[in-house]
Amino acid sequence: TSSAWVLSTLLLLGGGGIVAAAAASSAVRVVRRYRKDMEQIRSSLKDLPAKMFLSKSTGLSVQYMEREPQTTTKPAMMMWCLVLHPSGGGCDQGLLLGELLLPKDCGIIAPSRAGYLKSSEWKPPQQEDEEKQPIGKALDAQAKAIVELLDHLDLKQVSIVGLSAGSILALELTRLYPSRVSSLVLVSPIIPYKQQGKDETLPNPPQWVLKLAFGNDFVKWMAVRLFTQATLQSMFGSSSQVDQCQKALQTAIVEALLPAQERFPGFLLDFEAIMTHRLTAEQLFLTKEIQCKILFLASQTDVQSKLEYNRLPSTASSETRMRKQEEDQMIITEIIRESGTHMLLDDIPGTQVAIKQFFAKNNASSFQ
């Protein structure tokens, strides 16, 4: 009996050693793949056909990519769209989404928002203005830097496309510089919306938690490369209508979140804006400072919309319609679909048609 016990113990230990050796070998392969992938990703970023612009008034450097309108229209009649990317992205992701959703005859300017990739991170000045929160001043500075970029590119007006969290800056630009915005398109906007008279303070997790979850290259790489399906599910939700082509596009968008370290400072600015720069429906849509036509595209089943801070401001839209009906100026076209993924990437043709029809109906052109 004792011999049998010794033998079984040795076999068990041997089996455990084999399992441990297999696990170690697998871990080594994962690390090697990670290092190779990140080396290729960073090499691709270096070769990115992006340009840099320095805003003299704000000191912010803005990295941007552009695509000329694919049309025979005279240069003076070309239409330009400023695409503001989602949280965690950059100019590379913004251009990808712009080419995916916008008509081919639209020119695209896709900047990396502050803190993303090579766009400089906004830092509060030494003497704070007590009348405005730091994040509000950060948005103002970004808006001013982008307007100076438009001046540099000799673009007098653009149609702004705010994607997800990019909608926050899109609204700020539209409010501060109404003469520069011919129209505004918000696709699945993550808007820091609050109800009038309600205190909706949200918990702010420690920065190390955010850094681990959103700013760690290895963690983000595992989410993107090893747990792709789960990551797509968390970001875009599930839809039986998503085909292989659309899933490949979603995957490409998710892969544009790497490397995480170069995008994390921008993510922190987004996070702070969502948590603290919260505005009422009056402040968001009913302000007379916003004068252009607005297309609001979203889905009731958007997984991002289930978060407390991302309610669809349908009350604001209805109030806006009521006010503008009296002036015979309907400014908001609201398309809320009963189902769909975040940024409506399960129905790309439908989103393309909605945007194209909106541009055609409202003459949402950007004239140089």
N, C-alpha and C positions, 0 to 999 in steps of 0.2 A: 504493500500500500504506500509506504514511504517512497519507494522507488518510482511508483506511478505519479506521486505528488511532485517529486523533483522533476521528473520528465515533463509533466504538464506545465510546471512553472517555467522551465527552460524554453519550452515551445511558445508559451505565452509571451515571455520576454523577447524571444526571437521574433515573434510576429509583431510585437510592439516596435521593435527596432526596424523591421521592414517598413511598417507604416510610417514611422518617424523619418526614415530615409526617403521614402516616396514623397512625403510632405515637404521635406527640405528641398528635394530636387524640383518639385513643382514650384515652390517659392522662388527658387533661383531662376527658373524659366520666366516666371511672372516679372521679377525684377529686371531681368535682361530685356524682356519685351518692353517694359515701361521705359527704361533708359533709351532704348532704340527709338521708340515712338516719340518721346519728348525731344530727342535730338532732331528728329525729322520735322517735328512741329515747329520748333524754334528756328530751324533753318528755313522753313517755309515762311515764317513771319518776317525774317530778314529780307526775303526775296519778294515780300508783298509789294505790289505796285501802288504804294500809298505815298502821299505827299504830306509835308508839314507846313503849318502856318502859325506864326507868332502874333498873338493879339497884343498890341503895344499898350493899350489902355488897361488891360487886366493882367498882363504878364502870362497868360495861359497859352501853352502850345497846343494846337489842335491838329491831330492826325486825321487825314480824310482820304477817301477813295472816290473816284467819280467814273461815270459812264456817260458818254455822249448820247443824245437822242438818236435812235436808229430810224431816221426819217429823212426825206428829201426836202422838208420844210425849210424855208429861208432861216438863217441864223437869228434874225430879229424876231421870229415867231416861235422859236423853240420853247418847249415846256420843260421846266426843271422841278424836281421834287427833292426836298431835303428829308432824308430817311434817318430817323433817330432809333437806334437799335434797342432791343430788350436788355434787361438786367443780365450781367454776366457775359455780354457779347463784346462788340467792338466794331470798327469800320468794316472788317471782313464779313462779319455776320450781317451787318446792316446792308451792305451791297448785295449779298446773297439773297436776302429777303426782298430787297427792292427789285432785283431782277426777276424774282419769283412772282411778285404780286402786282407790279405796276406795268402799264402798257409799254410796249417797246419804243413808242415815240416820245417817251418821257426821258429826259436826262436825269441822272441820279447823282446827288452829292450825299455821301455817307460818312459822316465824321465819327470818330471814336469820342464818346462823351468823356467828360473830365474824369481822370483816374483810370481810364481803360487804355490798355496797350501803351502807346507812346504819347497820348494826350496827357498833359500834366495834371497832377492832382491839385484841386483847389484847397488852399489853406487860408484860414481866417486871418485878417490883418491884426496887427498888434493892438490897435485901438478899435474895439468893437462898437458897432452902432447898436445902441440898446433898443432902438425902435424895430429892429428886424432880427429874427433868429439867424444864426450862422448858416443854416441850410438854405434859408431864403436868399441870403446874399450869394451863396454858392450858385444857385440857379440863375440869379441875375447876372453873375459874372460869366457863366457859361453862355447864356443867351447873348450877351454883348459880344463875346468872343466869336460866336457863330455869325452874328450880323456883320462883324468886321471881315470874317471869311467870305461872306457873300459879296461884300464890297470889293474885296480882293479879286473875286471871280467875275466881277461886273454883272452881278445878278441883282436886279432891282426888286424882284418879287419871286417867291417860290411857293409851291404847295408843300406843306409840311405833313409828313406821315409819321405818326408816333406809334411805335409798336410796343405793346405791353408797358413796361415801366418807362420806356422812352416817351410815353404820353405826358409825363409830368413836365419835362422840359419843353415838349411841344406846346403845351398849354401856356407855359410861362413865356415862350417866345411870341406866341400869338397875342397874348395880353400886353406885353411890353412894347412890341414892335408891330402894331396892326397894319401899318402901311407896307410892310415887307412880306406879308402873308396873304396869298390870293385865296387859299382854302386850307382846311385842316382835316386830315383823315386820322381817326383813332381806331386802331385795330386791337381788340381785346385789351383795352387800356387798364393798367393797374393804377388806379387813381386814389390818392390818400383822402378819401371822401368821408365826411362826418355829418351826422344829422344836426340840424340847428338846435342849440340849447342842450346838447348831450355831451357829457364828458366821456370820451372813449379812449382813454389812455391805454396803450398796449405795453405789455412787458418787453423790456429791452434785454436780450440775452447778452452774456459777457462776450467781449470781442474775441477771446480765444476760441469760443464755441463757433462763432461765425467763421473765424480763420480756418479752423479744422474742417468745417463742413463745406465752405465755399472758396477758400483761398489756398488749400493744400493741393499741390499738383497730383500727388499720388492718390489721394482720396477721390479727387475729381476724375482722374484717369481711370481708376477702377470703375467708377460709376458709368463713365462714357464707354469704355472698351469692354469691360467684363460683365457689366450689368446693364447693357444697353436697353433692353426691353423694359426693365423696371424704371430706368431713368426717363425713357420716353413716356411711360405710363404716368409718372409723377408730374411731368412737365406739361404733357399734352392731353392726358386722359386717354380713354379707350374709345374707339369707334369701329364698328363693323364695316364702315365704308372706306376705311383707310386701305389703299392698295399698296403693293410693293414699291411702286414708284414714289408715292407720297411718304411711305415709311422711310425710304432712302433719303428723301429730302429732309425729313425730320431728324434723321440721324446726322446728316451733314450739318444741320443747324446746331445740334447738341455738341458735335465735335468742335464747333467754332467757339466753345467755352474754354478750350485749352489754348495755352497754358493758363492755369487759374491764378498764379501769383501775379502775372502782369495785368490781370483784370480785377483783382480783389479790391484795390483802393476805390475804383469806380463803383463796385458793388456796395461798399460801405456807404458811399454817398447816396446811392439809391435807397438803401435800407433806412438810412436816417430820414430821407425825404418822405418815405412811406410811413414811417413811424411817428414823425414829429411835424412835418409840414402839411398838416391835414386841413382841408378847406371845406366849407359848406357848399351846397349846391349853388347858392347865390354867388359865392366867390368864384366857383369853377366856370359856370356857364351863363349866368344871368348878368354878369358884369357887362357894362356897355363898352368896355375896352376891347372886347372880342367882337369884331365886326364882320368877319368872313364867314363863308358857308362851312358847315361842319358835317362830316360823315362819321357816324358812330357805329362800328361793327363789333358785335360781340355774340356770345352764346350763353344761354342759361345754364348749360351743363359744364361750362369751363371750370376745370379743377382749380385754377387760380382765383376765380371769382368766389369760391366758397370761403376764402379767407375774409375775416371780418372787415379789413380795411379796403376791400375791393368790391363794394356794392356797385351795381350798375345804377348810375344816377338818372333813372327814368323819370323821377319826379322833377329833376332839374330840366330835363328835356321837355316835359309836358308844360312846365311853367314858362320855359323859353318860347315854346310854340305859341302859347296864349299871348304872351307879351308881344311877340313879333307879328302875330296875326293882325293885331291892331295897326301895326305899322306897315303891313303888307310885305314883311321881310322874313320869310321862313328860313331860319338859318341852320336848323339841325335836321339832317336826314338820319333817322335812327333805324338800324336793322339789327334786331335781336333775334337770333335763331334759337329754336327750341332745343337743339342739340348741336354739339360740335366741340372740337378740341380747342386748346388755347391757340390764339392767333388764327383760328379757323383753318388749320393746315390739313384738315381732313376733306375740305372742299375748296381746293385752290382755284379751280375754274370759276366757282361761284363768287369767290372773293374778288377775283380779277374782273369779272363782269360788273360787280357792284361798284368797284372803284372807277372803272372805265366809264360807266353810265353817269356816275356822279361828276366826273371831270367834264364829260360832254354836256351835261345838263346845266352845269353851273359855270361853264367856261373857265374851269379852274386851271388856267394856263399861267405860266411864269414868263413874263416878257422882259427881255433884256432892254 
